[in-house]
Each structure stands twice: as structure tokens, then as C-alpha cells.
Amino acid sequence: MRRTLIALGLIAALLMATGCARRGGNCPDPGGAIKVGVYGDLSGQTSSFGQSTKNGVQMAADEINAAGGINGRQIQLVIEDDQGEPGKAATVVQKLVNQDQVRALLGEVASSNSIAAAPAAQEAKVPMISPSSTNPKVTQVGDYIFRVCFIDPFQGEVMAKFAANTLKAKRAAILFDSNSDYSKGLIQFFKQGFTKLGGEIVAEQAYAQRDRDFTGQLTQIRSANPDVIYVPGYYQEVGVIAKQTKQLGIKAPLLGGDGWDSPQLWDLGGDALNGDYISNHYSVDDPTPVIQDFVKRYKAKFNGTAPDAIAALAYDAMMVLADSIKRAGGTDCQKLRDAIAQTTNFKGITGVISINSDRNAVKPAVVLELENHKFVYKETIQPDTGGGTTSPSPEGSASPAASASPAASAQPSASSSPTANTSGGNANAGATNANQ
Amino acid sequence: MDTFVQQLINGLNIGAIYALIALGYTMVYGILRLINFAHGDIYMVGAFAGYGLAYFIAANLGLAGASWGALLIVLVGAMITAALVGMAIERFAYRPVRKYSRMTTLITAIGVSLLIENLFVARYGGMGRGFPQLLNDRTYQLFGNAAISKSQILIFVVSIALMLLLQWIIYKTRVGTAMRAVSFNLNSSKLMGINTDAIITFTFALGSALAAAAGVLTAQYSPTIDPLMGITTGLKAFVAAVLGGIGNIPGAVLGGLLIGVAETMVVGYGANVGIASTYRDAVAFAILILVLLLRPSGLLGSTVQEKV
């Protein structure tokens, strides 16, 4: 008995010692191969997201390693499956950080999972780059959390602008996923943008993930007679929603976000998706040589699968990380964090990436039309023309900020989250955020 | 008005699916006093069997795309496959423990359910997959905005046909008579020379086939299937069986339709009385609690009712 007690005491002491060491921010570069943790949904409901992320990161890492690594050091990926569940995402990140001792993390796609996992990375001071989580709260978890994609205030407003200006819609209905931070964030910014442009929200309905019947909600929406229906969900449900929309004889097009982007979408929705629109990070049909070259390399590596935006963003996230490690001269956590934060004008596949003071990327968005199982490029909406929503200008230089005020009213709730003060020195980053 | 009628159609439609599954729960309960918790997963197995079969006949019989022939083959094939799976479960999981307490069988049922789910997740992944569309779906305008689609009509027609067929089997055939006898008293039936084991197996086959039909029909209407699709749907069907009076066949159908309509009305009109549309799943379970409190024997159930 006493022996057990002593053993337990020793274990506790050991745990506390390592805990203290981590909290002290003492995490020098161990040298050797650079371990990078990748986590995502590889077997759950949204596993197309996780697979694309894994492929994109793998391809980038293989290219870097084939070219001699970073300053002669190879990248070693440690990949974990979180089954698309926030709780499991937090667990696997704990494992990656504490057991595998990774030097940096790449993931997740779904914002709810990134938000659940980020505190573990922040606490251990392991820089985490989310390739494609667009909810603003993700990077507000702390100063070690970054992303290489645009954020929902911008994405929501892009669709609002497109609906009001290009489609000339006056009446919009909303159908959103009530389990998802991503979906809830997007509708908030869509509503603000759309009403500001003189439109009216005529109906708002919610569904839950794993629902398979949406006719109840769609019938109510139909009776409100909207011009467009905004459905910023994930492809699993959206495919079915598109089909049931047509079954009910609704003619209004559906508008969505990057959560629709998956090769599987066509499997589920098929021809019912024709004439719908989404906002996205890049278009696989974009004729720019850099993109076409990337698409060719990706297809060659993964049996002809075309890279969706998730894969392209994952590739960019790994490349930004590699570039930062090179600039930091290693993986000392503080230096690496600073190097990622200083990323400016990095030429990625999904556009030129600059990390702003909120640790978000400032990038344009594209609007794509769904046509016969393809995403057809419609237009590009730049951040500056997006009402200054993701304007890189630091801490709200008054004029563009004022125009984006409707978004600002929504933000304080997010930035007043308990984790907001983790960013310490970035107090004014919070202010900028309010402008976004 | 047209919106209300539309919601009614939507509700009856998913209600018909619940009813088909509830029949399996209620028949097995009628005979063995066992709640077969793996039944929701049989519904999933049926959908997956239909999925595999649709691809198989598209590749080997040239029946690609939408056609009535393909739909019929897929539907019947899925029903047969699920019937075999149901029989296998009964033979290898329930029969060996039948002589122990009822609780043992119940726990076995939960185990079988988890086993099937996780086998399918391991084999096929948890991701939903698109079910091939075997029906050139189109929508018929009724009046005003109210509309009904071909896939909805299909659900109504097939489920009513299957329920009539079931009614005929139970009341007009020898095996049906034997089922009714076993449900009255298993031991006396044995003494009367009825092969009770065979009758129990047949009951599982029948219930499983109905669940598989529900799986294929749902997949035509909302074209996603995944290994966990049977959990919520199965539970709601179970509630439907309890609501109608478990062990009672017309009760299962009535319960299924009521649950379907109640759920859809919550989505449609719940907001007017302060119930968010996302509470749709909670409604079924609220009904379950109310039934157990107020009328444990269900709407149509009673002790003298003939059970199967």
C-alpha cells in the first residue's frame, strides 16, 4: 500500500514537473526530424474533409522532403483521426502534443472541432494552423492559433453581396445547421450583409446534423416565398436538402459556403444541385498556371482525384508552416510562433496569404455555380471590395471599419470569450477583430 | 392551408417509414416479449444491401440509371438479405440465451446492435454515401403550393402494400395462425405440435424484410445512407410501437404515422408555441414518457387484444 502511494506520489510529481516546464514556455528545438501533427475527421460524417486535408498536407510534406527538407531536416507527419467529434479532436490533440511531442499542429476543418482542440495546443505552446476553419472564434483561443483561410464575416458577406447585387434577390430564407459554429457564424454575417444591402430575411429554419428529412423546414420556407435560400451547412446534409428542395417544387436557388465543397456532394445531391451557388477559397477550374500545375500534381499523386479547396488549403497550411520554420531557424516554439505571425505575401495555391494581427489570413473569395456535377467559376470577391470586412489595416483605422459596423456589433460576444485575454499583448487585435 | 397539407404529407411520409420499422419491433415483442434493439440496425443493413445490389445490377445486368425493374430487384433483394441477417441474429444471438432471463436477451440485443453498427463503421467508414437514384423523381402539384413527389408516392404505395400483405400472412395463412398461437402462449403452442423455433425465425425474417424495405424507400427519398442511420430512426420506431401498444400490429402502424406527423408539425409550427424545430427528435421521446405514464398499454394495446 505504502509503495503504491509512493509510486503515485512520484508520478504526480513527475507530471507536475513536466507541466511546469511546459507552462514556463521553455520548449527549445529538440533537433532531428520535425514532427508535425495532423488531425482531422478520417472516418466520421465529414471524413471527406479529413481525407482531403491529409492528402494536401502529405503532398506538401513529400515535396518538401524530396527537395531536401527544411534546412536539411525532414518533416515527419503524425496523423490522427478525430472522427469529426469535438471531444475526440481535443483528445487527439492532447495525445499529439504530450505523447508524440509534435512541434506544430495542422487541423481541423470544422470550426467546432478546431475550437475544441485549440486550447490544448495553446496551453502547450504548440503553434496550430487551421487550414480551413472559418469561424472567427478559432484563432481567438490564443496567440498560438492561426489559420490560412478567410473568416466567416467575410464569407457571409460575400454571399450576401452576391445574392443582392448579382442575383438581384430581395427576399432570402435561411436554413442552418444548429449544431455547427460554422453555420451559425455564417448566417449571422449573411443576415447583416443582406439586410444592409436592402434585402429582407423572410424565413429562418434550423436543422440538426444527421437529420435526413428536411421537408418540414423547407415547406415553411416555401410558404415565405423567398428568392434565394442560404444553406451554409456541410455537404452531408446539403446534398439531401437540395434533393428535397426540388421534390417540394421550390425554384429558388440554394446558396452555400465552403462546407459544400466535397466530391461526395454530387453523390448525394446530383442534378438537384444545378443552379445553386457557393462561396469558396479557390476554384479547381481556375486557369492560373500555379493552380493548374497543383491540380495536375495532386491528381497524379492521388489516382486522379481532383483537389477540393480543403486539400488546397491543407497544402498551403503545410507550406506556410515550412516557410515559417525556415525563417525561424528551427522549431523553438516562441520563435516559430512569431515567424508564422509574420507571414506576409506568401504565394499559396489559394491566393496570396498574409497573416494579420488576429492570426487570420487575408484573402479573396470566389463564387462558384454548381452545374452538372462541377463547380463553375463565377466571380472573385476581394477582401477590400467586401466592405472592408477583412481589411488588413490594423486596429480599425476609422473609415472602412465604420462601413463594416453591422459585423462589429456581433463580434464583442465572441471576443469577450474567456480565452480572449490569452492573446495578452494582442489586446488591440481584439479591436481589429471587432471591425471584422 | 396548402402549407398545412404539405406538412401533413411530409409527416405521413416519414410516419410510414416508422410504421414499417415499428411492425418488426411489435411482432418480435408479441412473440418473445423481447425488445429487439438491433432492429434499427437491420433497417440500416437493408439500406446498405440495396446500395450494394444497385451497383451490382448496374455493373452486371446493365440496369444502370433509373428504372422500375432495377428498383424492384433492389427492393426485393434488400428485403431477402435483411431477412437472412435477421434470421441469423435470432439463431446465433438470441436463441442460445432465450432460456435465461429476459434481461439477458435484452442485453444481448443491445450488444448485437453495437456489433452491427461498429462492423459497418469499420468496413465502410462512418461517412454517409449517396444511394443511387432508381426513380426518375418528379413532383406533382396538388393545389396551391402543395406538392407530392414520386418518391413520396412510392413510400405510401409500397408501405401500404406491405402492410396489407402482412395482414394477409397473419390472418389467412397457416404460418400466420401459428404465429398468433405462439404469441398467445409459447409453451402450449409447442404442445400443440407447432415448431416454435421455426415460427420465431420466420417472425424475425418478416420484420427484418419490412425494415429493409423502409431502408430502401427512405434512401430514394433522402439519398444518404450511413452505418449509424438506424439509431435514431430505430428508436423512434420503437416509440411508435409503444405508442400504438407494443405487440399490436395496427397499433404499430398508427403509432408510426402519429410520430411522423407530430415530428413534422413541431418543425413546421413549433416555433409558434416556442418549441424550436430542432426539438423534433425530443418530441418522440416526450411522447414515450407520456404514454408510459398515462397509458402504458398504448393506444390500441390491451390485455385481451390478440397479439402477434
Interface residues (C-beta under 8 A of the other chain):
Chain A: S43 G44 Q45 T46 S47 S48 Q83 G84 S178 Q205 A206 Y207 A208 R210 D211 R212 D213 F214 T215 G216 Q217 T219 Q220 R222 S223 Q236 G239 V240 K243 Q244 K246 Q247 L248 G249 Q264 W266 D267 L268 G270
Chain B: D2 T3 Q6 Q7 N10 G11 N13 I14 V121 G125 G126 M127 G128 R129 G130 Q133 D137 T139 Q141 N145 A147 S149 S151 Q152 T218 Y221 S222 P223 T224 D226 L228 M229 T232 T233 E263 T264 M265 V266 V267 G268 A276 S277 T278 R280 D281
